[in-house]
Amino acid sequence: MTLVEAINNAATRFTAAGIGTPKLDAEVLLRHALKRDRAWLLAHFRDTLDEEIRRIFEQAVERRAKREPLQYITGKQEFWGLEFAVSPEVLIPRPETELIIETVLNSLHDRDKTCTLVDLCTGSGCIAVVLASELPAARIIATDKSTKALTVARENASSHDVLDRILFIEGDLTAALESLDIDGQVDIIVSNPPYVRSGDYPTLQPEVKDYEPALALFGGPKGTEVHQRIINAAVRYLKSNGLLIMEMGIGQAETLANNLKEDGQYRSFEILRDLAGIERVIAARRK
């Protein structure tokens, strides 16, 4: 079997399984098995597939045909131009979450100035690691209630040489911060919290509902319950004029805006749209 035949066979199977990008997925899995880039693959399409590589590739194809996410099979995902390790213990980083990074960077007049940032629900650590890479003087604290997620996050911080710049703490949201004595000292709190409504489970793609961790996905019946807890708790730690930045789901902006107004501890807020035009991030200033 040649490489191109292997790709075409896998793509046919993926099409039958309802996968939207069958040939691309087949190519990615074959490159992963070969440990080669796309340029090499294109130049060697007619080469015969080695039996051991074929076995590895077919195992990967079997997993993908069952709708397991490509990223869990390859064990990696790109975010902000960096490669991150991912596993079923963490949510797969999405491009729209990069809007949190952009919002943080745009809010800072001097990126070399010392500041304290907290990343709640850090998961793979992608936000904390990128912020540590972009802000050399920042003190960064990242929390998650999942021990296994924090293991992945530390691995990613280590692979990008910022492990000594991030304090990872296990705990539920800001409860993990109580022992640090940082009340009123945090410049920015960011979070990509669980925000899928629990009732939306049947409508999700199999890749999401069957494989990604429910702990990182579902926010409750409304989807905004975790946001509300963060809004209530963040004021204890934010400086005066400190910034709270949260990702949100489709149609949640109005609810969160009302929650911020009702809380009374925030003087202003801004809603930002992602590249698809969806209201994706809400940023609020503490009074």
Backbone as CSV, one residue per row, in Angstrom:
resi,resn,N_x,N_y,N_z,CA_x,CA_y,CA_z,C_x,C_y,C_z
1,MET,0.843,-1.197,0.000,0.000,0.000,0.000,0.880,1.250,0.000
2,THR,0.573,2.185,-0.913,1.318,3.439,-0.956,0.736,4.429,0.053
3,LEU,1.470,5.509,0.291,0.996,6.520,1.234,-0.316,7.134,0.764
4,VAL,-0.406,7.427,-0.532,-1.625,8.062,-1.040,-2.806,7.106,-0.956
5,GLU,-2.567,5.819,-1.147,-3.653,4.843,-1.010,-4.112,4.757,0.453
6,ALA,-3.173,4.807,1.356,-3.526,4.777,2.782,-4.385,5.976,3.159
7,ILE,-4.008,7.147,2.650,-4.772,8.364,2.928,-6.175,8.262,2.344
8,ASN,-6.271,7.835,1.105,-7.582,7.742,0.444,-8.492,6.727,1.133
9,ASN,-7.930,5.597,1.547,-8.731,4.583,2.246,-9.260,5.131,3.567
10,ALA,-8.381,5.821,4.303,-8.797,6.394,5.578,-9.841,7.480,5.375
11,ALA,-9.647,8.303,4.347,-10.598,9.387,4.071,-11.980,8.842,3.740
12,THR,-12.019,7.746,3.018,-13.304,7.116,2.691,-14.009,6.657,3.965
13,ARG,-13.236,6.084,4.866,-13.820,5.624,6.124,-14.292,6.800,6.968
14,PHE,-13.516,7.865,6.972,-13.894,9.040,7.768,-15.158,9.689,7.210
15,THR,-15.285,9.709,5.898,-16.492,10.263,5.278,-17.717,9.481,5.720
16,ALA,-17.598,8.163,5.730,-18.711,7.311,6.150,-19.054,7.526,7.619
17,ALA,-18.051,7.938,8.414,-18.268,8.172,9.843,-18.820,9.561,10.129
18,GLY,-18.976,10.383,9.089,-19.547,11.715,9.265,-18.545,12.782,9.642
19,ILE,-17.274,12.539,9.398,-16.224,13.503,9.723,-16.124,14.521,8.595
20,GLY,-16.123,15.801,8.953,-16.214,16.870,7.965,-14.968,17.129,7.139
21,THR,-13.802,16.769,7.642,-12.541,17.000,6.921,-11.786,15.678,6.787
22,PRO,-12.330,14.755,6.016,-11.788,13.390,5.995,-10.360,13.275,5.475
23,LYS,-10.059,13.934,4.354,-8.713,13.801,3.791,-7.673,14.504,4.643
24,LEU,-8.015,15.684,5.148,-7.088,16.415,6.001,-6.762,15.605,7.245
25,ASP,-7.800,15.029,7.871,-7.575,14.227,9.074,-6.695,13.023,8.774
26,ALA,-6.932,12.385,7.620,-6.122,11.230,7.231,-4.659,11.629,7.049
27,GLU,-4.427,12.768,6.415,-3.061,13.252,6.207,-2.371,13.543,7.544
28,VAL,-3.095,14.204,8.439,-2.522,14.548,9.743,-2.122,13.283,10.495
29,LEU,-2.984,12.283,10.483,-2.686,11.048,11.209,-1.526,10.281,10.571
30,LEU,-1.433,10.325,9.254,-0.315,9.641,8.610,0.998,10.374,8.886
31,ARG,0.967,11.697,8.837,2.179,12.460,9.177,2.602,12.213,10.613
32,HIS,1.609,12.077,11.487,1.907,11.789,12.887,2.577,10.418,13.023
33,ALA,2.061,9.436,12.298,2.644,8.090,12.355,4.052,8.070,11.766
34,LEU,4.243,8.830,10.698,5.544,8.878,10.018,6.544,9.795,10.712
35,LYS,5.995,10.726,11.534,6.826,11.778,12.151,7.498,12.623,11.064
36,ARG,6.696,12.987,10.075,7.170,13.789,8.944,6.233,14.974,8.737
37,ASP,6.740,16.037,8.078,5.892,17.190,7.802,5.157,17.005,6.472
38,ARG,4.287,17.963,6.160,3.436,17.826,4.972,4.240,17.889,3.687
39,ALA,5.283,18.707,3.672,6.109,18.802,2.466,6.735,17.448,2.134
40,TRP,7.217,16.750,3.140,7.800,15.430,2.918,6.731,14.466,2.406
41,LEU,5.552,14.531,3.007,4.475,13.624,2.605,4.094,13.837,1.149
42,LEU,3.974,15.088,0.731,3.606,15.380,-0.661,4.659,14.870,-1.640
43,ALA,5.912,14.896,-1.218,6.995,14.444,-2.094,7.127,12.928,-2.137
44,HIS,6.468,12.224,-1.221,6.627,10.771,-1.125,5.290,10.037,-1.187
45,PHE,4.299,10.662,-1.823,2.973,10.065,-1.908,2.984,8.633,-2.450
46,ARG,3.911,8.355,-3.384,3.929,7.047,-4.057,4.800,6.020,-3.354
47,ASP,5.401,6.403,-2.250,6.215,5.447,-1.491,5.329,4.368,-0.880
48,THR,5.912,3.203,-0.688,5.192,2.106,-0.039,5.205,2.301,1.471
49,LEU,4.077,2.041,2.088,3.943,2.231,3.524,4.577,1.059,4.274
50,ASP,5.503,1.379,5.147,6.153,0.374,5.991,5.104,-0.308,6.879
51,GLU,5.271,-1.611,7.114,4.276,-2.381,7.858,4.068,-1.858,9.277
52,GLU,5.134,-1.486,9.966,5.003,-0.983,11.328,4.284,0.369,11.342
53,ILE,4.620,1.229,10.385,3.945,2.523,10.282,2.485,2.312,9.913
54,ARG,2.248,1.350,9.042,0.865,1.052,8.646,0.044,0.614,9.857
55,ARG,0.626,-0.199,10.721,-0.076,-0.656,11.912,-0.419,0.528,12.825
56,ILE,0.551,1.406,13.037,0.328,2.588,13.879,-0.752,3.487,13.274
57,PHE,-0.664,3.679,11.960,-1.630,4.529,11.256,-3.036,3.942,11.351
58,GLU,-3.170,2.653,11.144,-4.493,2.033,11.154,-5.115,2.073,12.552
59,GLN,-4.301,1.990,13.577,-4.820,2.144,14.940,-5.363,3.554,15.159
60,ALA,-4.640,4.534,14.624,-5.088,5.928,14.740,-6.372,6.158,13.945
61,VAL,-6.442,5.547,12.771,-7.645,5.671,11.939,-8.845,5.066,12.652
62,GLU,-8.638,3.936,13.290,-9.717,3.284,14.037,-10.254,4.213,15.131
63,ARG,-9.365,4.870,15.828,-9.775,5.788,16.891,-10.533,6.983,16.312
64,ARG,-10.021,7.545,15.231,-10.677,8.724,14.640,-12.042,8.367,14.061
65,ALA,-12.161,7.170,13.505,-13.439,6.753,12.932,-14.519,6.642,14.002
66,LYS,-14.104,6.472,15.246,-15.044,6.453,16.370,-15.306,7.854,16.903
67,ARG,-14.802,8.849,16.174,-14.987,10.274,16.436,-14.161,10.787,17.607
68,GLU,-13.117,10.062,17.987,-12.192,10.610,18.971,-11.490,11.814,18.347
69,PRO,-11.363,12.918,19.071,-10.732,14.107,18.502,-9.315,13.837,17.995
70,LEU,-9.010,14.442,16.885,-7.685,14.318,16.288,-6.597,14.694,17.290
71,GLN,-6.864,15.725,18.080,-5.847,16.236,19.013,-5.522,15.230,20.111
72,TYR,-6.488,14.441,20.543,-6.217,13.436,21.560,-5.414,12.270,20.984
73,ILE,-5.583,12.026,19.699,-4.831,10.946,19.044,-3.377,11.361,18.837
74,THR,-3.182,12.592,18.370,-1.807,13.070,18.148,-1.175,13.582,19.436
75,GLY,-2.028,13.927,20.414,-1.529,14.418,21.696,-1.077,15.857,21.683
76,LYS,-1.517,16.630,20.693,-1.055,18.010,20.633,-2.067,18.911,19.933
77,GLN,-1.954,20.199,20.216,-2.800,21.218,19.591,-2.053,22.546,19.594
78,GLU,-2.165,23.284,18.512,-1.519,24.594,18.439,-2.422,25.659,19.046
79,PHE,-1.807,26.599,19.761,-2.529,27.727,20.351,-1.565,28.894,20.427
80,TRP,-1.963,30.031,19.848,-1.131,31.234,19.820,0.248,30.935,19.189
81,GLY,0.262,30.039,18.223,1.502,29.711,17.526,2.411,28.762,18.278
82,LEU,1.974,28.277,19.445,2.766,27.347,20.244,2.087,25.981,20.255
83,GLU,2.880,24.939,20.397,2.334,23.588,20.454,2.111,23.172,21.903
84,PHE,0.903,22.693,22.187,0.547,22.272,23.536,0.186,20.800,23.561
85,ALA,0.649,20.120,24.605,0.237,18.746,24.837,-1.207,18.755,25.334
86,VAL,-2.007,17.827,24.826,-3.390,17.700,25.287,-3.700,16.219,25.501
87,SER,-4.653,15.981,26.380,-5.108,14.629,26.669,-6.582,14.715,27.023
88,PRO,-7.262,13.590,27.169,-8.680,13.626,27.553,-8.934,14.244,28.927
89,GLU,-7.878,14.581,29.648,-8.034,15.230,30.954,-8.272,16.726,30.831
90,VAL,-8.044,17.281,29.637,-8.172,18.729,29.454,-8.972,19.056,28.205
91,LEU,-9.599,20.208,28.238,-10.298,20.730,27.066,-9.281,21.044,25.979
92,ILE,-9.622,20.774,24.744,-8.740,21.099,23.622,-8.765,22.612,23.396
93,PRO,-7.624,23.285,23.410,-7.602,24.736,23.173,-8.224,25.098,21.820
94,ARG,-9.064,26.143,21.831,-9.728,26.607,20.611,-9.154,27.956,20.175
95,PRO,-9.189,28.234,18.872,-8.690,29.530,18.384,-9.397,30.723,19.004
96,GLU,-10.702,30.592,19.280,-11.439,31.738,19.816,-10.958,32.142,21.206
97,THR,-10.342,31.212,21.927,-9.833,31.536,23.259,-8.633,32.472,23.187
98,GLU,-8.017,32.566,22.022,-6.901,33.508,21.858,-7.352,34.949,22.075
99,LEU,-8.671,35.185,21.972,-9.194,36.535,22.210,-8.944,36.967,23.656
100,ILE,-8.885,36.021,24.577,-8.539,36.360,25.967,-7.122,36.922,26.023
101,ILE,-6.197,36.268,25.312,-4.811,36.736,25.283,-4.743,38.141,24.691
102,GLU,-5.421,38.345,23.579,-5.416,39.654,22.926,-5.964,40.730,23.872
103,THR,-7.013,40.404,24.596,-7.629,41.372,25.508,-6.673,41.750,26.635
104,VAL,-5.983,40.758,27.179,-4.996,41.037,28.227,-3.900,41.938,27.692
105,LEU,-3.312,41.578,26.562,-2.182,42.333,26.019,-2.595,43.756,25.638
106,ASN,-3.785,43.904,25.102,-4.263,45.239,24.712,-4.551,46.124,25.928
107,SER,-4.783,45.491,27.079,-5.096,46.271,28.284,-3.851,46.796,28.987
108,LEU,-2.691,46.280,28.620,-1.450,46.649,29.295,-0.685,47.689,28.493
109,HIS,-0.374,48.813,29.114,0.389,49.862,28.444,1.875,49.519,28.375
110,ASP,2.346,48.767,29.347,3.767,48.396,29.403,3.855,46.904,29.701
111,ARG,4.195,46.105,28.696,4.231,44.656,28.871,5.442,44.190,29.682
112,ASP,6.378,45.080,29.917,7.546,44.728,30.722,7.369,45.097,32.191
113,LYS,6.237,45.665,32.527,5.976,46.082,33.908,5.536,44.888,34.752
114,THR,5.963,44.854,35.995,5.563,43.785,36.911,4.061,43.849,37.170
115,CYS,3.409,42.698,37.070,1.983,42.630,37.349,1.643,41.215,37.806
116,THR,0.477,41.064,38.418,0.018,39.759,38.887,-1.231,39.360,38.130
117,LEU,-1.195,38.174,37.527,-2.324,37.656,36.761,-2.738,36.303,37.312
118,VAL,-4.033,36.047,37.310,-4.564,34.759,37.756,-5.384,34.149,36.615
119,ASP,-5.130,32.862,36.359,-5.873,32.108,35.341,-6.685,31.035,36.049
120,LEU,-8.000,31.219,36.110,-8.885,30.244,36.733,-9.351,29.220,35.707
121,CYS,-9.450,27.962,36.121,-9.822,26.860,35.212,-8.774,26.725,34.117
122,THR,-7.524,26.600,34.499,-6.423,26.674,33.535,-6.392,25.514,32.543
123,GLY,-6.901,24.341,32.930,-6.929,23.210,32.003,-5.545,22.827,31.506
124,SER,-5.333,22.900,30.206,-4.035,22.571,29.606,-2.957,23.586,29.945
125,GLY,-3.377,24.712,30.536,-2.418,25.771,30.859,-2.112,26.679,29.696
126,CYS,-2.845,26.561,28.600,-2.499,27.312,27.386,-2.521,28.820,27.612
127,ILE,-3.524,29.325,28.346,-3.594,30.770,28.579,-2.439,31.224,29.467
128,ALA,-2.224,30.520,30.568,-1.161,30.902,31.504,0.209,30.840,30.849
129,VAL,0.454,29.804,30.061,1.760,29.642,29.411,2.004,30.742,28.388
130,VAL,0.994,31.063,27.593,1.152,32.131,26.603,1.387,33.468,27.295
131,LEU,0.629,33.752,28.352,0.811,35.014,29.067,2.205,35.094,29.689
132,ALA,2.692,33.982,30.211,4.048,33.969,30.763,5.079,34.221,29.673
133,SER,4.822,33.710,28.475,5.745,33.910,27.349,5.720,35.351,26.843
134,GLU,4.543,35.953,26.872,4.379,37.302,26.334,4.725,38.400,27.343
135,LEU,4.614,38.069,28.632,4.807,39.081,29.689,5.932,38.639,30.620
136,PRO,7.163,38.984,30.299,8.322,38.464,31.032,8.386,38.863,32.502
137,ALA,7.710,39.956,32.884,7.779,40.414,34.273,6.533,40.035,35.079
138,ALA,5.617,39.330,34.456,4.356,39.018,35.130,4.511,37.877,36.124
139,ARG,3.795,37.999,37.233,3.644,36.901,38.186,2.317,36.229,37.854
140,ILE,2.353,34.934,37.558,1.152,34.254,37.078,0.792,33.100,38.006
141,ILE,-0.480,33.059,38.376,-1.017,31.986,39.208,-2.117,31.305,38.405
142,ALA,-2.064,29.975,38.328,-3.050,29.220,37.553,-3.693,28.165,38.444
143,THR,-5.018,28.108,38.428,-5.729,27.156,39.282,-6.616,26.230,38.460
144,ASP,-6.825,25.039,39.000,-7.780,24.094,38.410,-8.147,23.092,39.496
145,LYS,-9.371,22.604,39.468,-9.792,21.629,40.478,-9.406,20.208,40.097
146,SER,-8.898,20.024,38.872,-8.495,18.703,38.399,-6.991,18.490,38.571
147,THR,-6.619,17.506,39.362,-5.204,17.172,39.547,-4.570,16.763,38.222
148,LYS,-5.302,15.983,37.440,-4.758,15.482,36.172,-4.591,16.610,35.155
149,ALA,-5.504,17.563,35.183,-5.361,18.714,34.287,-4.111,19.511,34.638
150,LEU,-3.858,19.701,35.914,-2.679,20.455,36.345,-1.387,19.743,35.950
151,THR,-1.406,18.426,35.897,-0.231,17.685,35.434,0.070,18.028,33.982
152,VAL,-0.974,18.093,33.158,-0.803,18.480,31.752,-0.331,19.930,31.661
153,ALA,-0.915,20.805,32.465,-0.540,22.219,32.437,0.925,22.417,32.804
154,ARG,1.378,21.715,33.819,2.791,21.827,34.214,3.707,21.299,33.118
155,GLU,3.285,20.235,32.456,4.074,19.702,31.341,4.219,20.749,30.243
156,ASN,3.140,21.438,29.940,3.198,22.468,28.903,4.044,23.660,29.330
157,ALA,3.926,24.043,30.588,4.755,25.147,31.084,6.233,24.772,31.014
158,SER,6.542,23.534,31.344,7.927,23.070,31.297,8.455,23.045,29.868
159,SER,7.644,22.563,28.934,8.100,22.455,27.550,8.335,23.821,26.911
160,HIS,7.696,24.859,27.460,7.893,26.216,26.940,8.756,27.075,27.869
161,ASP,9.434,26.411,28.793,10.423,27.062,29.664,9.842,28.181,30.521
162,VAL,8.608,28.018,30.992,8.013,29.037,31.874,7.497,28.416,33.176
163,LEU,7.900,27.183,33.467,7.392,26.514,34.662,7.747,27.284,35.926
164,ASP,8.915,27.922,35.938,9.323,28.680,37.123,8.624,30.028,37.220
165,ARG,7.829,30.374,36.207,7.135,31.663,36.190,5.658,31.536,36.563
166,ILE,5.175,30.300,36.690,3.750,30.082,36.954,3.582,29.251,38.212
167,LEU,2.742,29.728,39.117,2.402,28.971,40.307,1.093,28.239,40.035
168,PHE,1.154,26.920,39.949,-0.039,26.111,39.720,-0.588,25.635,41.064
169,ILE,-1.888,25.845,41.280,-2.518,25.457,42.537,-3.811,24.702,42.250
170,GLU,-3.964,23.569,42.921,-5.194,22.802,42.786,-6.266,23.399,43.690
171,GLY,-7.449,23.607,43.124,-8.542,24.143,43.923,-9.668,24.627,43.032
172,ASP,-10.826,24.829,43.626,-12.017,25.250,42.897,-12.050,26.770,42.775
173,LEU,-11.774,27.259,41.575,-11.778,28.690,41.282,-10.898,29.459,42.273
174,THR,-11.426,30.526,42.884,-10.591,31.359,43.757,-10.324,30.735,45.123
175,ALA,-10.974,29.614,45.430,-10.688,28.944,46.708,-9.221,28.547,46.785
176,ALA,-8.620,28.327,45.629,-7.206,27.956,45.581,-6.298,29.118,45.960
177,LEU,-6.841,30.337,45.984,-6.019,31.527,46.252,-6.016,31.932,47.723
178,GLU,-6.858,31.326,48.528,-7.091,31.805,49.892,-5.837,31.784,50.763
179,SER,-4.920,30.878,50.476,-3.724,30.762,51.317,-2.588,31.676,50.863
180,LEU,-2.793,32.470,49.827,-1.691,33.234,49.232,-1.568,34.661,49.753
181,ASP,-2.558,35.153,50.447,-2.517,36.530,50.958,-2.320,37.537,49.827
182,ILE,-3.188,37.456,48.815,-3.091,38.380,47.675,-4.385,39.174,47.501
183,ASP,-5.146,39.318,48.567,-6.377,40.104,48.474,-6.060,41.516,47.978
184,GLY,-6.788,41.956,46.953,-6.621,43.300,46.420,-5.308,43.548,45.715
185,GLN,-4.594,42.477,45.325,-3.275,42.654,44.714,-3.187,42.155,43.274
186,VAL,-4.268,41.626,42.736,-4.243,41.029,41.401,-4.641,42.064,40.348
187,ASP,-3.826,42.177,39.311,-4.112,43.134,38.236,-5.179,42.615,37.278
188,ILE,-5.065,41.338,36.914,-5.985,40.768,35.926,-6.319,39.332,36.315
189,ILE,-7.598,38.992,36.275,-8.047,37.611,36.406,-8.661,37.192,35.079
190,VAL,-8.211,36.077,34.543,-8.761,35.553,33.295,-9.351,34.172,33.549
191,SER,-10.304,33.795,32.721,-10.865,32.454,32.840,-11.592,32.054,31.569
192,ASN,-11.382,30.806,31.179,-12.226,30.162,30.174,-12.985,29.072,30.930
193,PRO,-14.057,29.458,31.623,-14.750,28.512,32.502,-15.682,27.595,31.719
194,PRO,-16.186,26.553,32.361,-17.223,25.735,31.713,-18.439,26.607,31.431
195,TYR,-18.929,26.592,30.184,-20.088,27.449,29.906,-21.137,26.813,28.990
196,VAL,-20.994,25.537,28.683,-22.026,24.860,27.894,-23.201,24.539,28.803
197,ARG,-24.421,24.844,28.350,-25.607,24.502,29.122,-25.754,22.985,29.194
198,SER,-26.071,22.482,30.361,-26.170,21.031,30.530,-27.224,20.421,29.609
199,GLY,-28.258,21.173,29.308,-29.301,20.671,28.417,-28.883,20.576,26.966
200,ASP,-27.747,21.172,26.627,-27.266,21.142,25.241,-26.451,19.898,24.927
201,TYR,-26.263,19.036,25.917,-25.427,17.843,25.717,-25.804,17.046,24.464
202,PRO,-27.098,16.754,24.216,-27.431,15.923,23.051,-27.080,16.561,21.710
203,THR,-26.941,17.869,21.671,-26.690,18.561,20.400,-25.203,18.674,20.062
204,LEU,-24.344,18.312,20.976,-22.912,18.471,20.756,-22.369,17.413,19.807
205,GLN,-21.279,17.766,19.119,-20.597,16.807,18.267,-20.058,15.658,19.121
206,PRO,-19.997,14.440,18.560,-19.460,13.303,19.329,-18.056,13.559,19.868
207,GLU,-17.236,14.285,19.090,-15.883,14.589,19.542,-15.880,15.329,20.872
208,VAL,-16.907,16.151,21.074,-16.985,16.950,22.291,-17.665,16.170,23.410
209,LYS,-18.876,15.737,23.173,-19.661,15.144,24.270,-19.147,13.780,24.711
210,ASP,-18.504,13.044,23.809,-18.057,11.696,24.156,-16.607,11.629,24.629
211,TYR,-15.839,12.708,24.423,-14.413,12.622,24.713,-13.860,13.747,25.589
212,GLU,-14.331,14.968,25.415,-13.763,16.059,26.211,-14.339,16.024,27.631
213,PRO,-13.557,16.483,28.623,-13.984,16.341,30.018,-15.214,17.184,30.351
214,ALA,-16.236,16.530,30.881,-17.479,17.227,31.234,-17.219,18.331,32.241
215,LEU,-16.247,18.113,33.132,-15.916,19.109,34.157,-15.524,20.446,33.539
216,ALA,-14.891,20.393,32.369,-14.426,21.609,31.703,-15.455,22.165,30.719
217,LEU,-16.513,21.429,30.477,-17.495,21.829,29.468,-18.752,22.466,30.053
218,PHE,-19.368,21.804,31.003,-20.732,22.149,31.394,-20.774,23.076,32.606
219,GLY,-21.427,24.227,32.399,-21.500,25.238,33.445,-22.743,25.157,34.290
220,GLY,-23.719,24.327,33.884,-24.971,24.233,34.624,-26.149,24.433,33.692
221,PRO,-27.375,24.450,34.214,-28.567,24.611,33.368,-28.540,25.866,32.507
222,LYS,-28.033,26.974,33.052,-27.961,28.222,32.285,-26.652,28.354,31.513
223,GLY,-25.631,27.659,31.945,-24.307,27.759,31.318,-23.454,28.875,31.887
224,THR,-24.062,29.769,32.681,-23.339,30.930,33.220,-23.117,30.843,34.733
225,GLU,-23.409,29.691,35.311,-23.315,29.558,36.766,-21.879,29.743,37.271
226,VAL,-20.905,29.211,36.551,-19.510,29.358,36.989,-19.060,30.808,36.819
227,HIS,-19.485,31.444,35.734,-19.184,32.871,35.556,-19.672,33.686,36.755
228,GLN,-20.884,33.381,37.201,-21.453,34.129,38.318,-20.613,33.973,39.577
229,ARG,-20.152,32.766,39.822,-19.296,32.532,40.990,-17.995,33.330,40.866
230,ILE,-17.449,33.382,39.662,-16.207,34.136,39.449,-16.439,35.622,39.654
231,ILE,-17.536,36.135,39.112,-17.867,37.556,39.271,-17.950,37.912,40.752
232,ASN,-18.599,37.065,41.524,-18.772,37.335,42.953,-17.444,37.279,43.711
233,ALA,-16.596,36.318,43.341,-15.382,36.074,44.113,-14.193,36.927,43.687
234,ALA,-14.184,37.374,42.436,-12.999,38.052,41.899,-12.710,39.376,42.581
235,VAL,-13.751,40.069,43.036,-13.543,41.399,43.621,-12.638,41.358,44.852
236,ARG,-12.628,40.247,45.550,-11.758,40.118,46.737,-10.285,40.225,46.347
237,TYR,-9.937,39.766,45.186,-8.528,39.666,44.802,-8.069,40.763,43.843
238,LEU,-8.996,41.333,43.081,-8.616,42.363,42.116,-8.243,43.679,42.790
239,LYS,-7.241,44.333,42.223,-6.920,45.690,42.627,-8.057,46.629,42.228
240,SER,-8.042,47.819,42.777,-8.936,48.851,42.283,-8.635,49.057,40.805
241,ASN,-9.661,49.027,39.987,-9.525,49.157,38.539,-8.946,47.889,37.894
242,GLY,-8.833,46.810,38.659,-8.365,45.543,38.117,-9.347,44.985,37.108
243,LEU,-8.868,44.084,36.263,-9.643,43.620,35.121,-10.005,42.142,35.256
244,LEU,-11.270,41.824,35.022,-11.758,40.450,34.963,-12.133,40.139,33.516
245,ILE,-11.535,39.075,32.965,-11.764,38.704,31.563,-12.229,37.259,31.510
246,MET,-13.404,37.025,30.913,-13.952,35.667,30.839,-14.451,35.346,29.437
247,GLU,-14.183,34.134,28.997,-14.792,33.647,27.764,-16.223,33.236,28.070
248,MET,-17.077,33.297,27.049,-18.481,32.942,27.252,-19.027,32.284,25.998
249,GLY,-20.197,31.671,26.135,-20.830,30.986,25.018,-21.770,31.900,24.253
250,ILE,-22.263,31.381,23.144,-23.185,32.131,22.296,-24.455,32.477,23.088
251,GLY,-24.839,33.744,23.036,-26.074,34.182,23.674,-25.980,34.434,25.164
252,GLN,-24.771,34.406,25.720,-24.631,34.597,27.159,-24.224,36.016,27.559
253,ALA,-23.924,36.854,26.597,-23.404,38.195,26.885,-24.394,39.034,27.704
254,GLU,-25.654,39.010,27.339,-26.639,39.840,28.038,-26.786,39.410,29.496
255,THR,-26.835,38.112,29.727,-26.951,37.601,31.092,-25.760,38.021,31.941
256,LEU,-24.560,37.877,31.393,-23.357,38.216,32.152,-23.248,39.725,32.366
257,ALA,-23.662,40.498,31.395,-23.654,41.956,31.569,-24.589,42.354,32.712
258,ASN,-25.763,41.740,32.753,-26.706,42.031,33.842,-26.153,41.577,35.191
259,ASN,-25.463,40.419,35.188,-24.860,39.930,36.436,-23.816,40.909,36.973
260,LEU,-23.031,41.468,36.078,-22.001,42.430,36.484,-22.636,43.703,37.040
261,LYS,-23.690,44.148,36.390,-24.383,45.350,36.869,-24.990,45.112,38.251
262,GLU,-25.623,43.959,38.409,-26.276,43.653,39.680,-25.275,43.463,40.804
263,ASP,-24.094,42.982,40.482,-23.079,42.765,41.510,-22.684,44.082,42.164
264,GLY,-22.598,45.147,41.358,-22.315,46.474,41.885,-20.858,46.761,42.196
265,GLN,-19.974,45.805,41.971,-18.557,45.988,42.289,-17.712,46.307,41.058
266,TYR,-18.356,46.392,39.901,-17.626,46.650,38.655,-18.128,47.949,38.044
267,ARG,-17.197,48.787,37.627,-17.583,50.120,37.150,-17.902,50.154,35.664
268,SER,-17.354,49.185,34.898,-17.607,49.161,33.455,-17.297,47.775,32.921
269,PHE,-17.815,47.491,31.741,-17.494,46.227,31.095,-17.541,46.407,29.572
270,GLU,-16.866,45.476,28.883,-16.812,45.511,27.428,-17.036,44.099,26.909
271,ILE,-17.796,43.977,25.839,-18.045,42.684,25.201,-17.282,42.654,23.879
272,LEU,-16.487,41.623,23.688,-15.659,41.515,22.490,-16.077,40.316,21.643
273,ARG,-15.999,40.498,20.343,-16.398,39.446,19.404,-15.176,38.723,18.839
274,ASP,-15.345,37.441,18.568,-14.259,36.679,17.970,-14.249,36.876,16.454
275,LEU,-13.392,36.166,15.745,-13.252,36.359,14.300,-14.505,35.957,13.530
276,ALA,-15.346,35.145,14.138,-16.601,34.752,13.499,-17.722,35.740,13.807
277,GLY,-17.402,36.798,14.558,-18.399,37.805,14.893,-19.256,37.445,16.090
278,ILE,-18.890,36.398,16.809,-19.663,35.948,17.970,-19.176,36.657,19.226
279,GLU,-20.115,37.111,20.057,-19.751,37.708,21.342,-19.099,36.625,22.207
280,ARG,-17.791,36.749,22.398,-17.018,35.627,22.947,-16.365,35.927,24.294
281,VAL,-16.020,37.188,24.543,-15.285,37.534,25.768,-15.947,38.759,26.405
282,ILE,-16.032,38.727,27.722,-16.511,39.894,28.456,-15.407,40.323,29.420
283,ALA,-15.103,41.623,29.411,-14.031,42.171,30.242,-14.627,43.265,31.122
284,ALA,-14.420,43.145,32.439,-15.027,44.084,33.376,-13.962,44.675,34.301
285,ARG,-14.106,45.979,34.603,-13.201,46.692,35.508,-13.820,46.764,36.903
286,ARG,-13.019,46.409,37.893,-13.458,46.542,39.275,-13.506,48.022,39.636
287,LYS,-14.455,48.409,40.465,-14.549,49.795,40.924,-13.311,50.173,41.707
